[in-house]
Structure formats: C-alpha cells, structure tokens
Amino acid sequence: MNIQKPIGSALIALLIAGVAACGSNEKSTDDGKSQSQMMAGQNDNKAHTMLKLPTVQCDICKKTIEHGLTGINGILSVTVDIENKMGHINYDSSRTDLPKIEDRIASLGYQANETAADPVAYNKLPNCCKLPEDRK
C-alpha cells in the first residue's frame, strides 16, 4: 500500500491553502472597509491648529497642557511653545474640534485663544504657573 502519495497531496493542498490565506494581509472591519481604507479616511480628517496660550509660564504649564490634551479622543499630537505662548495641536476633526480643545485647556487653568481659564483650576495651579501679578 502506497500511503506516501495521498499524504504528499494533502500536504501540498495545505501549503497552497496557507499561502492563499496569507496572501492578503488586509483586514476588513465590520462595515467592509480594509485597514488601509480606514487609515486613508483618518488622514482625510487630520487637522492642525495653533492656539494662543497667553497664560503659559513654564515647563510645568507645558507638561500640564500636553498631558491634559492627550486624554481627549481625537488628539494626535500636542506641542506647547512656552517662549511664543502657542500650542500646536494635530487632531482628527471627525472626533474633536477647536472649541472642545479650547475648553479642555481652560479646564486645566489656562486661557486658550479667547476662552478664559477656569478660575477654580487656575487658583489650584502652582505659583510658577500663575501670572506674575497673581503669585503669592
């Protein structure tokens, strides 16, 4: 009885099935879009904004704002420029918007563009983060 021929055929069939299954590394989502289509869609919504941060004073302010914004759904990156009192924010405009970003910064105790800082949060900031006239 020659059993090698059926085993060899079965191994070849498994090899072909494995190669065919691995041939496409695109994964579909529930709505039928592939990962690359989803990534392309995310890039379509990428936005950049520059915010005036007139009350920013030091590195602690910088870290507070940068870390505080990373918790917002849709924020891609945040850089605070202390010297120029500006914030550079990249975000997904389908998941967040400028008013939400400004409100979040205000809730941390800092003015963002024309959105005033929350006074309770501002009073809780360390002295180095307050305007010189408000330091104790």
NUPA-127418 format. One record per residue: residue number from 0; residue in one letter; x, y, z of N, C-alpha, C in turn. Coordinates in pm, whole numbers, plus 32768, in hexadecimal, padded with zeros to 4 digits. Layout:
N
{NUM 'A' {X Y Z} {X Y Z} {X Y Z}}
...
//
This chain:
136
{0 'M' {8053 7F8B 8000} {8000 8000 8000} {8058 807C 8000}}
{1 'N' {8040 80D5 7FA3} {8091 814E 7F96} {8046 81C3 7FD4}}
{2 'I' {806A 81E2 804F} {8027 824C 809B} {806A 82D4 8085}}
{3 'Q' {80E2 82D5 8050} {812D 8351 803E} {80E9 83AF 7FDB}}
{4 'K' {80AD 837A 7F73} {806F 83CF 7F0D} {7FFA 841F 7F46}}
{5 'P' {7F99 83E3 7F91} {7F2D 8433 7FC9} {7F5E 8499 8032}}
{6 'I' {7FC2 8473 8082} {7FF7 84CF 80E7} {803C 8545 80A2}}
{7 'G' {8089 852A 803A} {80CC 8594 7FEF} {8067 85F3 7FB1}}
{8 'S' {7FFC 85BC 7F79} {7F94 8610 7F3D} {7F50 8666 7FA7}}
{9 'A' {7F37 862D 801B} {7EF8 8677 8088} {7F52 86E8 80B8}}
{10 'L' {7FD3 86CE 80C3} {8031 8736 80EE} {8038 87A8 8089}}
{11 'I' {8038 8786 800B} {803B 87ED 7FA2} {7FBB 8841 7FA9}}
{12 'A' {7F49 8801 7FBD} {7ECA 8849 7FC7} {7ECB 88A8 803F}}
{13 'L' {7F00 887A 80B1} {7F0A 88CF 8127} {7F67 8945 810F}}
{14 'L' {7FD5 892D 80CD} {8035 8997 80AE} {7FF5 8A01 8055}}
{15 'I' {7FAD 89D6 7FEF} {7F6A 8A34 7F94} {7F00 8A84 7FDF}}
{16 'A' {7EB3 8A42 8035} {7E4C 8A88 8083} {7E8C 8AEE 80E1}}
{17 'G' {7EFC 8AC9 811E} {7F41 8B24 8179} {7F77 8B9E 8131}}
{18 'V' {7FB1 8B89 80BB} {7FE6 8BF9 806D} {7F74 8C54 8040}}
{19 'A' {7F06 8C1B 8016} {7E93 8C6B 7FEB} {7E5B 8CBD 805E}}
{20 'A' {7E55 8C81 80D4} {7E20 8CC9 8149} {7E7D 8D3A 8173}}
{21 'C' {7EFE 8D27 8164} {7F5F 8D8E 818B} {7F74 8DF5 811E}}
{22 'G' {7F42 8DDB 80A9} {7F5A 8E34 8038} {7F20 8EBE 804B}}
{23 'S' {7EB7 8ECB 8098} {7E7A 8F4E 80AF} {7E88 8F71 8142}}
{24 'N' {7ED6 8FDA 815D} {7EE3 9004 81E8} {7E85 9076 8209}}
{25 'E' {7E28 9094 81B1} {7DC1 90F9 81CB} {7D57 90BB 8226}}
{26 'K' {7D34 9100 828D} {7CCA 90D3 82E6} {7C51 912B 82D0}}
{27 'S' {7BDE 90ED 82CE} {7B63 913A 82BA} {7B25 915D 8340}}
{28 'T' {7AE3 91CF 8343} {7A97 91F6 83B9} {7A09 91C8 83A6}}
{29 'D' {79B5 91E0 8409} {792A 91B5 8401} {78E1 91F4 838B}}
{30 'D' {7908 926D 8363} {78C3 92AE 82F3} {7904 928D 826D}}
{31 'G' {7963 922F 826C} {799E 9201 81EF} {7A17 9250 81C0}}
{32 'K' {7A3F 92B7 8209} {7AB4 9306 81E1} {7B33 92C0 820F}}
{33 'S' {7B9A 92C6 81BD} {7C1A 928C 81E4} {7C63 92ED 823F}}
{34 'Q' {7CCE 92BC 8280} {7D1D 9312 82D9} {7D57 9388 828D}}
{35 'S' {7D88 9372 8214} {7DC4 93E0 81C9} {7D5A 9448 81A4}}
{36 'Q' {7CDF 941C 8188} {7C74 947C 816D} {7C53 94CC 81EA}}
{37 'M' {7C54 948A 825D} {7C39 94CF 82DB} {7CA6 9535 82F7}}
{38 'M' {7D24 950F 82E2} {7D93 956B 82FB} {7D8C 95E2 829D}}
{39 'A' {7D69 95CA 8221} {7D5D 9638 81C1} {7CED 9695 81EC}}
{40 'G' {7C81 965E 821F} {7C13 96B0 824F} {7C3B 9704 82C7}}
{41 'Q' {7C8F 96CD 831D} {7CBD 9719 8391} {7D12 978F 8363}}
{42 'N' {7D65 977C 82FE} {7DB9 97E8 82CD} {7D67 9857 8290}}
{43 'D' {7CF2 9836 8257} {7C9B 989B 821D} {7C6A 98FD 8287}}
{44 'N' {7C60 98D0 8303} {7C2A 9921 836F} {7C96 9962 83C5}}
{45 'K' {7D14 9950 83A0} {7D82 9988 83EF} {7D82 9A20 83E3}}
{46 'A' {7D86 9A62 8457} {7D88 9AF4 8459} {7DF7 9B23 84B6}}
{47 'H' {7E26 9B9C 849E} {7E8C 9BDB 84F3} {7E59 9C63 851D}}
{48 'T' {7E6C 9C83 859A} {7E48 9D08 85C9} {7EB8 9D3F 861F}}
{49 'M' {7EC3 9DC2 861F} {7F20 9E09 8675} {7ECD 9E5F 86D4}}
{50 'L' {7EDD 9E45 8754} {7E91 9E8D 87BA} {7EE9 9EF2 8801}}
{51 'K' {7EB0 9F66 881E} {7EF4 9FC7 8875} {7EE0 9F98 8905}}
{52 'L' {7F4E 9F8E 894E} {7F4B 9F65 89DA} {7F8E 9FD3 8A2E}}
{53 'P' {7F4C A046 8A3D} {7F8D A0BA 8A7B} {7FB0 A0A9 8B0F}}
{54 'T' {7F74 A048 8B54} {7F91 A039 8BE3} {7FFA 9FCE 8C00}}
{55 'V' {8031 9F8F 8B99} {8098 9F29 8BAC} {8118 9F6B 8BE0}}
{56 'Q' {8155 9F30 8C48} {81C9 9F6E 8C88} {8248 9F19 8C88}}
{57 'C' {823A 9E95 8C96} {82B1 9E43 8CB1} {82A0 9DB4 8C7C}}
{58 'D' {8305 9D60 8C98} {8300 9CD5 8C6C} {828F 9C85 8CAD}}
{59 'I' {826B 9CAA 8D26} {81FB 9C64 8D67} {817A 9C81 8D1B}}
{60 'C' {8168 9CFD 8CEF} {80F3 9D21 8C9E} {80F2 9CCD 8C1E}}
{61 'K' {8165 9CC8 8BDE} {8174 9C7C 8B61} {814A 9BEB 8B76}}
{62 'K' {8180 9BAB 8BDD} {8161 9B1F 8BF8} {80CE 9B0B 8C1C}}
{63 'T' {8097 9B68 8C6A} {800A 9B5E 8C92} {7FAF 9B61 8C18}}
{64 'I' {7FC8 9BBD 8BBD} {7F74 9BC8 8B45} {7F89 9B52 8AE8}}
{65 'E' {8007 9B2F 8ACF} {8022 9ABF 8A73} {7FE5 9A3E 8AA8}}
{66 'H' {7FF6 9A21 8B28} {7FBD 99A6 8B61} {7F26 99AF 8B6C}}
{67 'G' {7EF3 9A25 8B8A} {7E62 9A37 8B97} {7E17 9A25 8B15}}
{68 'L' {7E57 9A48 8AA6} {7E15 9A3A 8A24} {7E1F 99AD 89EC}}
{69 'T' {7E84 9962 8A15} {7E91 98DB 89DE} {7E1D 9881 8A06}}
{70 'G' {7DD2 98A8 8A6B} {7D5E 9859 8A95} {7CE3 9870 8A40}}
{71 'I' {7CE7 98D1 89E6} {7C73 98EE 8992} {7C72 9891 891A}}
{72 'N' {7C01 9852 8902} {7BF1 97FC 888E} {7C04 984E 880F}}
{73 'G' {7C61 9826 87BA} {7C79 986B 873C} {7CF7 98C0 873A}}
{74 'I' {7D35 98D8 87AD} {7DB2 9925 87B0} {7E23 98CA 8780}}
{75 'L' {7E6C 98F9 871B} {7ED9 98AA 86E3} {7F60 98D4 871D}}
{76 'S' {7F77 9957 872E} {7FF3 9987 876B} {7FDF 9A14 879F}}
{77 'V' {802D 9A35 8805} {8026 9AB9 8844} {80B4 9AE7 8862}}
{78 'T' {80D3 9B62 883D} {8152 9BA0 8861} {8136 9C2D 8891}}
{79 'V' {8164 9C4C 8909} {8154 9CD3 8940} {81D9 9D1B 8934}}
{80 'D' {81D6 9D91 88F9} {824B 9DE8 88E9} {8240 9E56 8953}}
{81 'I' {828C 9E48 89BF} {8283 9EA7 8A2F} {82AF 9F32 8A04}}
{82 'E' {831F 9F3A 89BD} {8358 9FBB 8997} {82F5 A010 8946}}
{83 'N' {82B2 9FD0 88E7} {8252 A018 8892} {81C2 A010 88C4}}
{84 'K' {81AF 9FC7 8932} {812A 9FB8 896F} {80C3 9F85 8909}}
{85 'M' {80EA 9F17 88C7} {8096 9EDA 8860} {808C 9E43 8878}}
{86 'G' {801E 9E0B 884C} {800D 9D7B 884C} {7FF7 9D4B 87BE}}
{87 'H' {803C 9CE2 8798} {802D 9CA6 8713} {7FEA 9C1F 8729}}
{88 'I' {7F72 9C10 86F1} {7F25 9B96 8709} {7EFB 9B59 8684}}
{89 'N' {7F1A 9AD8 8675} {7EEA 9A8A 8604} {7E7B 9A30 863A}}
{90 'Y' {7E0B 9A2E 85F1} {7D99 99E1 8623} {7D45 99AC 85AF}}
{91 'D' {7CF1 994C 85D0} {7C92 9911 8572} {7C11 9961 857E}}
{92 'S' {7BF1 99B0 8518} {7B7D 9A09 851D} {7AF7 99BF 851E}}
{93 'S' {7AF8 993E 8503} {7A7B 98F2 850B} {7A60 98C5 859B}}
{94 'R' {7AC3 98D5 85F3} {7AB4 98A7 867D} {7ABA 9917 86E5}}
{95 'T' {7AF2 9989 86C2} {7AF5 99FB 871D} {7AFB 9A7B 86CB}}
{96 'D' {7AF1 9AEC 870C} {7AF5 9B6B 86C4} {7B37 9BD6 871B}}
{97 'L' {7B4D 9C4B 86E0} {7B93 9CB7 8724} {7B4E 9CE1 87A6}}
{98 'P' {7ACA 9CF5 87A9} {7A8C 9D1B 8829} {7AA2 9CB4 8899}}
{99 'K' {7A9F 9C33 8879} {7AB9 9BCD 88DF} {7B48 9BD6 8912}}
{100 'I' {7BA5 9BEF 88B8} {7C32 9BFC 88DE} {7C45 9C76 8937}}
{101 'E' {7C0B 9CE6 890E} {7C15 9D61 895E} {7BD6 9D4D 89E8}}
{102 'D' {7B62 9D0D 89EC} {7B1E 9CF5 8A6C} {7B72 9C9C 8AC8}}
{103 'R' {7BB3 9C38 8A8E} {7C07 9BDF 8AE0} {7C7C 9C2C 8B1B}}
{104 'I' {7CBD 9C80 8ACB} {7D2E 9CCF 8AFD} {7CFD 9D2E 8B6B}}
{105 'A' {7C8A 9D6C 8B57} {7C51 9DC6 8BBC} {7C34 9D7B 8C3D}}
{106 'S' {7C06 9CFE 8C32} {7BE7 9CAE 8CA9} {7C66 9C89 8CF7}}
{107 'L' {7CD9 9C93 8CB4} {7D59 9C77 8CF6} {7D8F 9CF3 8D3E}}
{108 'G' {7D50 9D67 8D25} {7D79 9DE2 8D68} {7DC0 9E46 8D10}}
{109 'Y' {7DBB 9E33 8C8D} {7E03 9E8A 8C2F} {7DA4 9EC6 8BC9}}
{110 'Q' {7DC2 9F40 8B9F} {7D76 9F7F 8B34} {7DA0 9F41 8AB0}}
{111 'A' {7D40 9F27 8A58} {7D5A 9EF1 89D3} {7D12 9F49 896E}}
{112 'N' {7D5E 9F90 891C} {7D25 9FF5 88C3} {7CD3 A055 8918}}
{113 'E' {7C53 A063 88FA} {7BFE A0BF 8946} {7BAE A078 89B3}}
{114 'T' {7BC4 9FF5 89C3} {7B7E 9FA9 8A2B} {7BC7 9FBB 8AAF}}
{115 'A' {7B83 9FF7 8B0F} {7BC1 A016 8B91} {7BDD 9F97 8BE2}}
{116 'A' {7C46 9F9E 8C31} {7C69 9F30 8C8B} {7BFD 9F20 8CF5}}
{117 'D' {7BE3 9EA4 8D1B} {7B89 9E88 8D89} {7BCA 9EC0 8E09}}
{118 'P' {7B86 9F1C 8E50} {7BC5 9F5C 8EC3} {7BE7 9EFC 8F35}}
{119 'V' {7B95 9E97 8F4B} {7BB2 9E35 8FB5} {7C30 9DE7 8F92}}
{120 'A' {7C3A 9DB8 8F15} {7CB0 9D6E 8EE9} {7D2C 9DC8 8EEC}}
{121 'Y' {7D1C 9E45 8EC0} {7D8D 9EA3 8EC1} {7DC2 9EB7 8F4F}}
{122 'N' {7D6A 9EC7 8FAF} {7D95 9EDC 903A} {7DDC 9E63 9075}}
{123 'K' {7DC4 9DEC 903F} {7E05 9D72 906F} {7E8E 9D5C 902F}}
{124 'L' {7EB0 9DAB 8FC9} {7F32 9D9C 8F87} {7FA3 9DC3 8FE7}}
{125 'P' {801A 9D88 8FD4} {808D 9DB5 9024} {80AB 9E48 9005}}
{126 'N' {80EA 9E8E 9062} {8107 9F1C 904F} {8153 9F39 8FCE}}
{127 'C' {81AE 9EE1 8FA9} {81FD 9EF8 8F30} {81A7 9EF8 8EB2}}
{128 'C' {8130 9EBE 8EB9} {80D7 9EB6 8E45} {8074 9F2A 8E3F}}
{129 'K' {8075 9F7C 8EA4} {8019 9FEE 8EA7} {805D A069 8E6D}}
{130 'L' {800C A0C7 8E43} {8042 A145 8E12} {808E A189 8E84}}
{131 'P' {80F8 A1D2 8E64} {814A A211 8ECE} {80F9 A261 8F33}}
{132 'E' {8093 A2A8 8F06} {8044 A2FA 8F62} {7FEB A2A7 8FBF}}
{133 'D' {7FD9 A225 8FA1} {7F85 A1CF 8FF4} {7FD5 A174 9052}}
{134 'R' {8058 A17B 904B} {80AC A123 909F} {80AE A155 912F}}
{135 'K' {80B5 A0F4 918A} {80B8 A117 9219} {8145 A113 924D}}
//
